[in-house]
Amino acid sequence: MRTVALLTDFGDSDSFVGMMKGTMLKIAPGLTIIDMTHHIESFNIRSAAFILERSLIHYPAESVFTVVVDPGVGSERKIIAARAGEYFFVAPDNGVLCYALQRFNERLIVSVENNELLPPDPSTTFHGRDIMAPAAALLATGLELDKLGPRLNSYCVLPIPNLLKRENHVIGEIMYVDKFGNMISNITKDDLPPVDENRKLKCIVGDGNIAAFAESYSAGKGLSAIISGFETVEVFINQGNAAAQFSNPVGMPLAVEIE
């Protein structure tokens, strides 16, 4: 049986995640469900899309990624399921899958609307439980993707995050803030300008705040930069909260240049 990986903005103070898991286990007893996180900022589709894209390679082949960050629940937006590379996906068609799907050259996407396979009378406020969870559980049991509904030729795509590469610098943006207040960007380690022992890199955060690169969190002094667990540039403060220094960190520009 395939593994389901669950990513939401539900938090853990309510019963929403539990109801989704219960729904899936009724369909697929013994199913393995991994909690990616349930602490995406409420309604933040771009952050969820980023976390999904940067995380998926660490999951087993054929995992079913089920993403419920859905400010349009109850509207006319579709719910889609997809296969891309060796993975499956179920989510609202609001752009939350676009960064992940764009990693792969071949994608098959369907609209989840086969009512014969889904519970009757789904709630207008909880499609995660009543439509996405059943679809994910069915895919986990081996259901063919085409059984869920008709194929789609297009899907919702978010604006491409800013990433400008030049010989001596690269400009990106902050995509996500983690629990520790670390600000994680879309600049990967492969995007960085080449340096040697005589040339160092520095970060320019927002409107000119300088962050020096550190070898570890414990070596950081003041506003610092490091390659994150997502293999992208991250700005942090050693045992502090870097994001608290800025009013709106997500979407803020970040530049890395040779000193």
C-alpha positions, 0 to 999 in steps of 0.5 A: 500500500502507498504512503499518504503524506498530509500537509495542511494549515489546520494546526493541531488544536482542532479535530480536523486532521484527526477526521481526515486520518479517520476517513482515510483509515476507514477506506484503507485500514493499515494505511501509513500516514505521515504528517508533513506539517499542519502549521502552514500559515493560514491560507498561505498557498505559496508557502505550502507549495514551496514546502511541498516542492522542497520536501517531496524527494525525501518521501518513499516512491509512490507516496500520495501527497495530500495538501489541504490549504484551501481558502476557496473551499466551497467555491467553483475551484476544482479538486485535482489529483495528479501523478508526476514522476514517481509520486501522486498528489491530491489538492485543491486546484489553487496553485498549491501543487504547481511548484512540485508538478513543475519539477517533472517533465511528464504529468497526468492530472485529473479532476476529482469528480467520480461521485460513485467512488466518493462519499455522498453529500460532501460538506461545503466547508470540509472538502479535505475530509469529504473529498480529498481524504477519500481520493488519497486513500483510494490512490493509496490502495492502488486505484488508477488515477483515471478512475477519479475523474476526467483528465485535465490539460491545465491546472492553476499556476502561481506566479514564479518566485523571483530568482535572478542569477548573475555572475557575481550575485543572485536575487531571490525571495523569502518563501517560508518562515519556520517555527524558529523564525528562520527565513527560508528562501528559494535560492538553492546552493547551486544558484550561488556564485562560485567562490574560493578561499579569497572570496566570500559571500554575503546576504542582503536581506530586504532593504539592505540588512547584511547577513554573513554566512555561518558554518553552523547555527551556533556560529551565527553572530547577529543576522546570519545566513546558512544553507537550510535543510531544504538546501536553500539559503536561510537567514537566522539569528543564533537562538533568536528570531530573525523573522521578528526583525521584519514586518512582512518577511514572506515575499521579501527580497534576498540577495547573495553576492560576492563580497 
